[in-house]
Amino acid sequence: MKVESQQNHDLTQLSKLIENIPVCMLSSIDASGALVSRPMAPLEMTYDGAIWFFTDLNSGKVGHLECANLSFVSESNGTYVSISGAAEICQDQVHVENLWTPFARPWFPDGPQSNNIGLLKFLPNAAEYWDAPHSKLVRIFAVAASVIASKPVGMGDHDTLTSLTKPVQNSIDRQII
């Protein structure tokens, strides 16, 4: 995933956690009210924290993105990230072409000119992460030590990031007096 410099500390932390994870799960609520998930390959994280994906414009998820979640997992690195937010569909052909990768061809055989190709723009609201950056062997020993000590021992970082969206100014704040 291509990652731009982020506009604040929380987005920078989030980008560092997810930038090398090639697939995540996008969860949303379908037309019947059921929670559904599907794998997605992130393409880009722009300066404002928006995460971009290719999507099939004929997919059932397209109409159900007002409440969504992304789950990123790197078991080998001990990194787990859950991002809540909303998504929207974008049909900017120039952006599609800029993000195009041959790895998308199985889903879009006509390339960036495919009739059903669009972009899904995920706008993060908050994120929670668990990160144990040590090797798998060190993590196993930490779990064993935690069992013996009956308390967490060296289990890594856990935090919630809430400064992910830019505050919206109301119209009164923008008026010049």
N, C-alpha and C positions, 0 to 999 in steps of 0.2 A: 504494500500500500504506500502510495506517495503521501507524505505528511508535510504540510507547510508549518512554519513557525506559528505558534498559538498565541492568542491575545491575552492569556492570563496563566497564572501558575497551575490552577486545577486542570485546565485543558492541556497544558504542557505535560503534566503528570499522566493524564489519561492517554495522551498520544504515545508516550514512552511505553506504557503498559501494553498497548494493542498493536503498535505499528508492525510488529513482526509475526502477527498471528494471521494466517492467510484466509481463514474461514471463521465465520461466526454464525450464530443462530439468531434470526429475526423472529420475534414473537409478536403477535397481534391478536385481536379479537375478530373472529369471522362474522358473517351475516347472521348466524344462528346464536351468537353469543359465546361460542366456544373459543378457548385459547388455542391458537395454532402456531407452530414454529416451522421454519424452513431454513436450510443453510444458504448463506449468502457470502460472496467474496468481496470484501471492502476494496475499493479502488483508490480512494483519496480521502484525506481529512484536511479540510480547508482551514484557514486561519481562525475562523469563527467557531470551529469545533464540528461543523457539519461533516458527516461521513457519507460518502457517495458510493452507490452500487449500480450495476446494470440491472434492469428488471424487464420482464415481459409485460407489456402494456395490457395484454389480455388475461393476466393472472388475477385470480380472485383476491389476492392481497391488496391490489391497487385501491380498492374502495374502502379499505379498513385500516388506515394508518394513523388515525388521530391519537391513538394510544398504542405505543410500541415499546419493545425492549430488545436490546442487543446483548447477547451473551458470548463473550470471548473466553476461550480456554486454551492454555498452553500447559498441558500436564507435565511435559518434560522440564519446563521452567518453574512449575509451581505457581502459575499466574492464572487467576480467575477474575473476570471483570463482568459486571452486570450494569448496563446503561439504560436508564429509562428516558423516554422522550416521545417524540412524534415524528412522522415522516410525511413527505409530500412527493408527488411525481413531477418530474421536469422533462420536457421534451426539447431541450436545447441541442440541436444537431451538432453545433461546433464543440460543445462540451463532450458529447458522445464520442466524437472523432478524436478529441484530445485524450480521452481516457481509454480508447479502444486498445484491446490486447487480443492477440490470436487465441488466447485461452478461452475467450468468450464465444468463439466460433461454433462449438457444438450446440449452443443454445440459440445463436443468431447466425445461421449459415450464410446469410447475405452480408455479413460484416456489419459495419456501423450504419449501413444503409438499409438494414432489415426493417420491414414495416412495423414490427412489433417491439422494437427496442426503445427503451426509455431509461431514464435515470431515477433512482430512488434516493432522495436526499433525507437523511436521518438527522434530526435536530436534537441533540442531547439535552436533558433537563438536569439529571443527577446521575452519579455513578457510584457504585460500591465495588471495592476490589479487595482481594486477598492475594498477597504476593510473598512467596517464600523463595527468594532468589538463589538460595544455596543449591548445591547439587542434590540429586535424588537421594543419595546415600546419607547426606547430612540431614535431609528432611525425615528420613526413616528413623535415624537416631534421635531426632527431636521428638518424634511421635513416641518412641519407646521411652525416652526420658520423661515425657509428659505423663505417660501411663504410670510409670513408677512413682513419680512425684505427685500424681493426682492434681496437676495444674499445668497450664500451658508453659512450655519451655522452648524458647527459640523458634516459634512457629511462623515468624515472618511478619509482614506488615498487613494491617487491615485498616481501611479508612473509607469514608464517604466523601465524595467530591460534589459540592453543591454550586460552585460558581462556574457553571458551564454555559449558561445562557446570559446574554447581555441584557441588563435591565432595560425595560422599555420606558422611555420618557413619555409622560403624558403631554397633551397639546399645550397645557398651561406653562409647563417648564420650557417649552420651545419658543414661546412668544417673546418678542423683543419689545421692551417697554421704553 
